[in-house]
Amino acid sequence: MPLSDVSVIDCGQVIAGPLCATFLADLGADVVKIEPPNGEMYRSYRRTLNGEPYNPGFELFNRNKRALSLDLKSDEGGEIVHDLVEETDVFVQNWPPGVAERLDVDYETLRDINEDLIYVHVTGYGQSGPMADLPGMDAMTQHVSGFTSLLGYDDDRPPIRSQSSLADYFAAYSATISVLGALIDRDSTGGQKVEISLLEALAHNLDAAYEFYNNLGEELERGGRNLYYQPDMLYGAAEAADGYVSVALLLYSDRIWRAYCELLDRPDLLEAERYRTVEGRVEDVEHLRSKFEDWLGEQSVEDAVDTLNEMGIPAAPYQTIAEAAEMEHMEHLGVFEEIDHPRYEELTLTSTPLSLSESDVSLRSRAPFLGEHNRDVLRERGYDEDEIERLVERGILVETE
């Protein structure tokens, strides 16, 4: 596997940090997840499966890892991490600024132990500046960034957030890409620090919203079902006779404009002077969209999707999670994988989105139990059984069934 010779210590919690380490594990890295004696906060209860507490997100974001439960607040726990770091390639954490320093596992300390270490720190708002010490959770970042001001409709209800933790995911991807770059460049630079903030990661991925504001001075509006920068042009769900259809009726495209005129049997519109330019069509887009929706409202979802795609207007059916999960195409793509589990008997997980044509990138193992690999990890680093037993007896290491 591409990263089979790379070792990673994952001190991350919840999503952004652990997911970065998970992507490295998907690519073959040996990832050891270090957690406090009571487990990281995302092991918390969400549902019950097979009579046992179950958090779907924890199982998804911690696949392909081994687990070490260690009291980092103790002197001996800190010494163990320092021992492990001597032979580690990547260290990942997403604690608030200052926590790593208090635990003596900050970048400067660990770099002195291993000058080739790549150190990843993911924060909410960065490690310095006026907002650095504020809680940097995904929901906070979505609102602070202005992202949620583009969502939903103008009404009296509170702003909504994306139900996908986008800031966390974008930060994890950004951190992973940075680590891969650092690994490639390590022969030239040695180790280095990767600093990623949720705010910056999300800001980069808002479909150029900041570019509209900073360069054009546009006061951006909520897009509702459509594009925030063209809220009257249909780029989302519209109602058919028996459900909703997602349609990209982007009338600034000459191809889609011609398809629109053919669909509505309106060749005269092609000849109309005001519609010969994109500007003219955009100016009258609300009227043109309304005529299209009149047509759509008389079609079934299936017929509308078939007809629109055949004519060159991109369309797809609106579906719930349950409907999407049961799609034949999901099975064809291998989106879901089943794994055996000693506690839940069997789990179905969403597979890694990473893919290489000639290298194995796969879901190889379930998320580990708290402290499940304590003894294996420490034996590999030279600890004997007496030392390990003493650490267990003193509560430095915590083992669970």
C-alpha positions in Angstrom: 0.0 0.0 0.0 1.2 3.5 -0.7 1.9 4.5 3.0 2.7 1.0 4.4 6.0 2.3 5.7 4.5 5.3 7.4 3.6 5.4 11.1 1.1 7.8 12.6 0.1 8.8 16.1 -3.4 10.1 16.2 -4.4 12.1 19.3 -7.3 13.6 17.4 -10.9 13.8 18.7 -14.3 13.9 17.1 -13.9 14.4 13.3 -11.2 16.7 11.8 -8.1 15.2 13.4 -9.2 11.6 13.4 -10.4 11.8 9.8 -7.0 13.0 8.6 -5.4 10.1 10.4 -8.1 7.7 8.9 -7.3 8.8 5.4 -3.6 8.0 6.0 -4.7 4.7 7.4 -6.8 4.0 4.3 -3.6 4.5 2.3 -1.8 1.9 4.4 -0.2 3.9 7.3 0.0 2.2 10.7 -2.1 4.5 12.8 -2.1 4.3 16.6 -5.0 6.2 18.1 -4.1 7.5 21.6 -7.0 8.3 23.9 -7.4 9.3 27.5 -8.5 6.6 30.0 -12.2 7.4 29.6 -11.9 7.5 25.8 -12.1 10.4 23.4 -15.3 12.4 23.5 -16.7 10.9 20.2 -17.0 7.5 21.7 -20.1 8.9 23.4 -23.4 7.2 23.1 -25.7 8.0 20.1 -27.8 4.9 19.6 -27.9 1.2 20.7 -27.0 -1.6 18.4 -27.1 -5.3 19.4 -27.8 -4.1 22.9 -24.6 -2.1 23.1 -23.9 1.7 22.9 -23.1 2.7 19.4 -21.9 5.9 17.7 -22.0 5.5 13.9 -19.6 8.4 13.3 -16.9 7.0 15.6 -17.0 3.7 13.8 -16.7 5.4 10.4 -13.9 7.9 11.3 -11.7 5.5 13.2 -11.5 2.5 10.8 -8.1 0.9 10.1 -6.5 2.1 13.4 -5.1 0.5 16.5 -5.9 1.9 19.9 -3.7 2.9 22.9 -5.4 4.3 26.0 -2.9 6.4 27.8 -3.1 9.0 30.6 -1.2 11.8 28.9 -1.5 14.0 32.0 0.8 11.7 33.9 4.6 12.0 33.7 4.9 8.4 32.6 2.2 8.7 30.0 4.1 11.7 28.5 7.3 9.7 28.5 5.6 6.9 26.6 4.4 9.3 23.9 8.0 10.7 23.7 9.3 7.1 23.2 6.7 6.4 20.5 7.5 9.6 18.7 11.1 8.7 18.2 10.0 6.2 15.5 6.9 8.0 14.3 6.5 9.8 11.0 3.3 11.8 11.6 1.7 13.1 14.7 -1.9 14.4 14.5 -3.9 16.4 17.1 -6.8 18.9 17.0 -6.8 20.1 20.6 -7.4 23.8 21.3 -4.3 26.0 21.3 -2.2 25.5 24.4 -3.3 22.0 25.3 -0.4 20.3 23.6 2.1 22.6 25.4 0.5 21.7 28.7 0.9 18.0 27.9 4.4 18.5 26.7 3.6 17.1 23.2 3.7 20.4 21.3 5.6 20.7 18.0 8.8 22.1 19.4 9.1 19.5 22.1 8.4 16.5 19.7 10.6 18.0 16.9 13.5 18.0 19.4 12.9 14.2 19.8 12.4 13.5 16.1 13.6 16.1 13.6 11.9 14.3 10.8 8.4 14.3 12.4 5.5 15.8 10.5 3.3 17.4 13.1 -0.4 18.2 12.3 -2.4 20.6 14.4 -6.0 21.3 13.3 -7.8 24.1 15.1 -11.0 26.1 14.8 -9.6 29.5 14.1 -5.8 29.0 14.0 -3.2 29.1 16.7 -3.0 32.9 17.1 -5.1 36.0 16.5 -8.1 37.5 18.3 -10.3 34.3 17.8 -7.7 31.7 18.5 -9.0 30.8 22.0 -12.7 30.6 21.0 -14.3 27.1 20.8 -13.7 26.0 17.2 -16.4 23.5 16.5 -17.8 22.8 13.0 -21.2 24.5 13.7 -19.5 27.6 15.1 -17.2 27.8 12.0 -20.1 27.4 9.6 -21.8 30.4 11.1 -18.7 32.6 11.8 -17.5 32.1 8.2 -20.7 33.5 6.7 -21.4 30.1 5.0 -24.8 29.7 6.7 -25.8 33.2 5.5 -26.0 31.6 2.0 -28.2 28.7 3.1 -32.0 28.4 3.3 -34.6 31.1 2.6 -35.3 34.6 3.9 -37.7 34.0 6.8 -37.9 34.6 10.5 -36.3 31.3 11.5 -32.7 31.0 12.8 -30.0 30.4 10.2 -29.5 26.7 9.4 -26.2 24.8 9.2 -25.2 22.1 6.8 -26.1 18.7 8.2 -22.7 17.6 6.9 -19.8 18.8 9.1 -18.2 20.5 6.1 -15.6 22.5 8.0 -14.4 19.4 9.7 -14.2 17.4 6.5 -12.5 20.2 4.5 -10.0 20.6 7.3 -9.3 16.9 7.3 -8.8 16.8 3.6 -6.6 19.8 3.7 -4.5 18.3 6.5 -4.2 15.0 4.6 -3.0 16.6 1.4 -0.5 18.7 3.4 0.9 15.6 5.1 1.3 13.9 1.8 3.2 16.9 0.5 5.4 17.0 3.6 6.2 13.3 3.3 7.3 13.7 -0.4 9.4 16.7 0.6 10.9 15.3 3.8 14.2 14.4 2.3 14.7 18.1 1.5 13.1 19.8 4.5 13.1 17.2 7.2 10.0 17.3 9.4 7.6 20.2 9.4 4.4 21.5 11.0 1.1 21.4 9.3 -1.3 24.0 10.6 -4.9 23.8 9.4 -7.9 25.8 10.7 -11.5 24.9 10.1 -12.2 28.5 9.2 -9.6 28.7 6.5 -10.5 25.3 5.1 -14.2 26.2 4.9 -13.5 29.7 3.5 -11.6 28.2 0.6 -14.6 26.0 -0.4 -17.5 28.4 -0.6 -17.7 28.5 -4.4 -15.7 31.8 -4.5 -18.2 33.6 -2.3 -15.3 35.7 -0.9 -14.1 36.5 -4.4 -17.6 37.9 -5.2 -17.5 40.1 -2.2 -13.8 41.1 -2.1 -13.5 41.9 -5.9 -17.1 42.8 -6.8 -18.4 44.1 -3.6 -21.5 42.0 -3.9 -23.8 41.7 -0.9 -24.4 38.0 -1.2 -27.9 36.6 -0.6 -29.3 33.2 0.4 -29.5 30.9 -2.5 -32.4 28.8 -1.3 -32.6 25.9 -3.7 -30.4 27.7 -6.2 -27.0 29.4 -6.6 -26.3 32.2 -4.1 -24.9 34.4 -6.8 -27.9 33.6 -9.2 -30.8 32.9 -6.8 -33.5 33.1 -9.5 -31.9 30.6 -11.9 -33.0 27.0 -11.2 -30.1 24.9 -9.9 -31.8 22.6 -7.5 -35.1 20.9 -6.7 -38.3 21.7 -8.5 -41.7 20.0 -8.2 -42.8 17.3 -10.6 -46.2 15.6 -10.5 -45.2 13.0 -8.1 -42.0 14.3 -6.3 -39.0 16.5 -6.8 -36.4 16.7 -9.5 -33.0 18.4 -9.2 -32.4 20.4 -12.4 -29.5 22.5 -13.6 -31.4 24.9 -15.8 -28.4 27.2 -16.2 -29.7 29.4 -19.0 -26.3 31.1 -19.5 -25.3 27.9 -21.3 -26.2 28.2 -25.0 -26.5 24.4 -25.1 -29.0 24.3 -22.3 -30.9 27.4 -23.7 -31.4 25.6 -27.0 -32.6 22.5 -25.1 -35.0 24.6 -23.1 -36.5 26.1 -26.2 -36.9 22.6 -27.8 -38.3 21.1 -24.6 -41.1 23.8 -24.4 -41.6 23.7 -28.2 -40.7 27.4 -28.4 -38.5 27.9 -31.4 -39.5 31.6 -31.4 -37.5 32.2 -28.2 -34.3 31.3 -30.1 -35.1 34.1 -32.5 -36.0 36.7 -29.9 -33.5 39.5 -29.8 -33.5 39.9 -26.0 -32.6 36.2 -25.5 -29.7 36.1 -27.9 -27.3 37.2 -25.2 -26.6 35.6 -21.8 -27.4 39.0 -20.2 -30.8 39.1 -21.7 -31.7 35.5 -20.6 -30.4 36.2 -17.0 -32.4 39.4 -16.8 -35.6 37.4 -17.6 -34.6 34.2 -15.8 -37.5 34.3 -13.3 -40.1 34.3 -16.2 -38.2 31.6 -18.1 -37.9 29.4 -15.0 -41.6 29.7 -14.3 -42.5 28.4 -17.8 -40.2 25.5 -17.2 -41.7 24.6 -13.9 -45.2 24.7 -15.4 -44.0 22.0 -17.8 -42.3 20.0 -15.0 -45.3 20.0 -12.8 -47.1 17.9 -15.4 -44.4 15.2 -15.6 -43.6 12.2 -13.4 -40.2 12.3 -11.8 -39.0 9.3 -13.9 -40.2 10.7 -17.2 -38.9 14.2 -16.4 -35.4 12.9 -15.5 -35.2 10.8 -18.6 -36.5 13.5 -20.9 -34.3 16.3 -19.5 -31.1 14.3 -19.6 -31.8 13.0 -23.1 -32.2 16.6 -24.2 -29.1 17.9 -22.5 -30.5 19.5 -19.4 -28.8 17.9 -16.3 -31.4 16.3 -14.0 -31.7 13.8 -11.2 -34.3 12.6 -8.8 -34.5 14.0 -5.3 -34.0 11.1 -2.8 -34.0 10.5 0.9 -31.0 8.9 2.6 -32.9 5.6 2.7 -33.7 5.8 -1.0 -30.2 6.7 -1.9 -28.7 3.9 0.2 -30.8 1.3 -1.6 -29.8 2.5 -5.1 -28.4 -0.2 -7.4 -25.7 2.3 -8.4 -24.4 2.6 -4.9 -23.9 -1.2 -4.9 -22.2 -1.0 -8.3 -19.7 1.6 -7.0 -19.1 -0.4 -3.8 -20.0 2.6 -1.6 -20.8 0.4 1.4 -18.7 -2.4 2.9 -19.7 -5.0 5.5 -17.2 -5.9 8.3 -17.4 -8.4 11.1 -17.6 -6.9 14.6 -17.2 -8.7 17.9 -19.6 -6.4 19.7 -22.2 -5.6 17.0 -21.7 -8.9 15.0 -21.7 -7.0 11.7 -21.4 -3.4 10.6 -22.0 -1.7 7.2 -19.7 1.3 6.8 -19.4 3.8 4.0 -16.1 2.9 2.3 -13.2 5.3 1.9 -13.6 7.9 -0.9 -9.9 7.5 -1.8 -9.0 5.4 -4.9 -5.9 4.4 -6.8 -5.9 2.1 -9.8 -2.8 0.2 -9.0 -2.6 0.3 -5.2 -4.8 -1.1 -2.5 -6.9 1.6 -0.7 -9.4 -0.2 1.5 -11.3 -0.7 4.7 -9.3 -3.3 6.4 -10.4 -3.2 10.0 -13.1 -1.9 12.3 -12.6 1.0 14.7 -10.7 -0.3 17.8 -12.0 -0.7 21.3 -10.6 1.7 23.9 -7.0 0.5 24.6 -7.4 -2.6 22.5 -3.8 -2.6 21.2 -2.0 -1.3 24.3 0.2 -4.3 24.7 0.9 -4.8 21.0 2.0 -1.2 20.5 4.2 -1.1 23.6 5.8 -4.5 22.9 6.7 -3.3 19.5 8.5 -0.3 21.0 10.5 -2.4 23.4 8.4 -2.5 26.6 8.5 -5.8 28.4 5.5 -7.5 30.2 6.5 -6.4 33.7 6.7 -2.7 32.6 3.3 -3.0 30.9 1.7 -4.6 33.9 3.1 -1.9 36.1 1.6 0.8 33.9 -1.8 -1.0 33.9 -1.7 -1.3 37.7 -1.0 2.5 38.1 -3.8 3.5 35.7 -1.4 4.9 33.1 -2.7 2.4 30.6 -6.4 1.5 30.6 -7.6 -1.8 29.1 -11.2 -2.6 28.1 -12.8 -5.7 26.8 
